[in-house]
Amino acid sequence: MKNIEYAKKQFINFFSEKYYQKIPAELTESEMEVCSSLSEVWAYIYKVVPEGHGKFTIFNFDGYVTGKLGQKMESKLPDDIVQDVRNKICKFCWDIGWEEINSQSLKDENINTFLRKRSVMMKRFKAGANIVIFGASNKPVGRTMLASIVMKEAIRLRAIHGDRGQTYDWIDFSKLCSAIEKETDDLVDYKSCDWLVVDNILRRARTSTHTTFLVDKIDPFFINRYSNKQPTILVFKFDIRDKTFDIEKSFGIGISRILDSKRTLKIPLNEYILSMVDD
């Protein structure tokens, strides 16, 4: 489980000043409860979600990305794909469509309160819902951004429902494979966490011996998460719809079950033409 204590203390300092113009020692019991609850949420977001992605919301997913030097880049996703993805994420997290949320945001400055009241993430958690995000591109198309948006909403359940027992983790597929093979201490956290993102799943050429070895190692992990209804978000850097590629043969029954399950939301991101836009 992530150690959030230091980060939580920093956020308590921040929220004490922001909302009450006080230092933590001056807060009343009720004020401290508010700051502590908010700080716990943001400490987990800070510790779990990849650096730079904790700030993203559904409003940031617009088909555009920013280059490493901050330059603007032309849309890589057509409008119909962007709208479809927005709708799927909105339905998953809040059970309402993108148009209603966007319309509400234009007339209500406190859109976060609107969304918080409509969260259905506890329902998704109890159902053991999964998400698969995929797209055939080696360039940024918003896969990790979308995973971070959903993970943030899962973490916010701590403040919405007061349920502080849920745990979260985020791991690259290659590092997860290594942890499983070496049976590292962190593997226990990956197995037991309530919400898990497995990022950067790549399609690689492997020998049949290597593939068999890999599948034998990772299959029990994903089979158990699926059987235990632990929500898992899988992020593929290739198109899983490619009929020439056998997912079950390459990644095992566990991942294949997650992909084929009625409990799994599939979000395709197709690459578009990328070009720089002069400022």
N, C-alpha and C positions, 0 to 999 in steps of 0.2 A: 504493500500500500504506500502511496506517495506521502512523503513527509512534507506537510504544508505549513508547519508551525511558524517558521521565520517569515515566509511570504504572508501568512495570515496576519501576523503582527504589523507588518508594513501596511497592509490594506486597512487594518483597524485605525492606524494613525491617519491614513488618508481620508477615510469616511468620517471619522470624528471631526476633522477639520471641515470637510465639505458640507456636512449636513447640520452640525451643531456648533461649529466654531469653538471647539473644545479639544483638549488633549484627552486621551483615553481615561486617565485617572479622574477626570472631572465628570465623566458621563454618569447618568443615572442608570439604574438597573435595566430599565426598558430601552434606553438609548444604546446601551452596550449590547443588548440582545440584537437590536437592529444592525448595528455595525458588525457584530460578530458573525451574524448570518450572512450578510453581504460579503464580508471579507473571506469567509470560508469558501463561498462559491467562486470568487475571483482568484483565490489562491489555488484552487484546483484547476481552474482554467489556465492559469499561469504555468502550473507544473505539468499539466497533461497535454494541452494543445500545443502543437509545434510553434516555435518562436515566430512572431509576426502574424499568426493566424487567429489569435485570441480576440482581435478587434473586429473580425468580420461578422456581418449579419446577412440575412437573406437579401437585403437591399444592396449589398456589395457585389452580388453575383449578377453581372450584366453583360457577360460575353467579352469583356475587356480585361486585359491584364497589364501590369506595370513591369517594365524591364528592371534588371538589376541596378541600373543607374538612375532609375526613377523616370525614364522616358515613357511616353505613352505608346501603346502598341495597338494596332488596328484590331477590330473584333475578330476573334478566331472562331466564334460560334454564331451561326445564323439565328435570327430573332425567334424563329419557331422552336428551336432547340432550347434557347434560354427560357422562353415562356413555359415550355413543357417541364423543364427541370425545376423552375421556381414553383410551379403548381404542385409537383410531386413532393418537394421538400415541405411546402406549406401544409399540404394535406397530412403528411407524416407527423409533423411537429404540432400543428394547431387545428387540424381537421377543417380548415377553410382554404379557399383558393387564393392565389396570388393577387388577383384583381381586387378582391375585397380587402386584403391586407394593405395593398398599395393605396387604394382609395381612402382607407381609414388613416393612413400615415399622412396624407395630404391635408386632412382636416383636423387631425389630433396630434399635438406635439408629443403627448405621452403615449406613443405607440407601444412602448415596452409594457406598460400596464395592460393595454388591450390584449397583447399577445400572451402575457403571463396568465391572465384569467382564462385563456382558451387553450392552454397547453394540454396535450393528450399524451405527453411522454410517459406518464405513469401507466397509462393503458398500453402503450407500446412495450414498456418494460415487462408488464405482467404477461403479455402475449408472447414474449420472446421474439419480438420483431427484429429483422435484420435488414441491412441495406448493402447493396452491391453497386459501387460506382465504377464506371469503366469507360475507356476511350483509347483508341489507337493513336497515341501521340507521345513523343518523348519530350514534348514541350508543355509548359503550364496551360491547362485548359480548365482549371477550377476543381479538379478532383479532391485535392486535400482541403481546399476552401470549403467545399460542401460537407465533407466529413467533419470539419471543425465546427461548422454551424450546428450540425445535429448533436455533436458531443457537448457543445456549450448548453444546448437546451436540456440535455440529459442531466448535466451538472446542476442546472438551475432548479431541478426538482428539490434540491436540498432546502432552498428558500421557499418554494411554493408549497410543498407538502410537509416541510419540517422533517423529512426522512433523511437523516444524515448517515445512514448505514451503508449506502451504496458506494461502490468503488469503481474506478475508471483507470484505463491504461491505453497507451498508444505505442505501437511498435512497428518498425519496418519488417516486411516479410523475411528478408534475409537474416535479420537479427533474431527474429522469432525462431527460425529454423536452427540457428546456431544455439540458442538457449535450450531448445528441445533436445538437440543432439548431445550437448554437454551437460544437460540437466542442471542448469545454473539456479541459484537461489531465486532469481527474478521470475523463473518459470512458474512458481507457485502463484505469484500475483497475476500473471497472464491467464492462468487456468481459472482462477477464482473470481477475477474482477467481474462486476456486473455489466459494465459496458466496455467493449474493446474495439479499437480501430487497428486493423492490420493494413498498413500502407505500403505503397510501391511494390505491388505484386507484379513481377516481370515474367514475360514469356521468354524462356531461355532454351537454347539447344542443349540437351543432355543425353548422355548415353543411356541405354535401357537399364544398365546396372545402377547408375546414379539415380535415375528416376525412381526405380523400385526402392532404393535405399531411402530417398527423400520421402516418398509416399508412406512407407512403413513407419517413419518417424513422426510425421505430422498428422497422419490420419486420426489417431486416437484423440489428439488435442481438439480438432475441429468437430469430430463426432460427439465428444463429450459436451462441448459448448452448445451444439445444436440440440442434443438430447435434453440438456438441462435448461433450455430456453434462456440462455444468456445472450442478450443482444450483441451482435457482432457486425461491424461495418468493414467490408472488404473493399479495398481500393486497387483496381487493376489498371496497369498502364498498357493495356492492349484490349482489343475488342473481343469479348468473350462469346460473341455471336458467330465468330469465324468457324464455319462448319469443317474446315480442314484441321482444326485443333481439338483434340480430345481432352477436355478439362479433367474428367475423372481419371484418365490414364496418367496425366501429367501432375495432378495435384491431389488426387485421392477422392474417396467416397465422401469424406466429411465436408470438404469444400463444395463438392458437387451437390450434396444434399442441401446445403445452404442456398446455392444458386437456384435450385429447382423448387425450393419450398414456396408454398403459398404465403408464408410469413415473411417473405423477403421482397423488399422493394428494389427494383432494378432501375438504375439511372444511367443511360448512355450519354456520353459526351463525344460527339464526332468532331474531329479536327477540321478547322476552316483555314482559309489562306491567311498567313501571318505577314504583316509588313509594318515597318516603322511609320509613325506619323510625326511630322515635324511640328515642334511646339511653335 
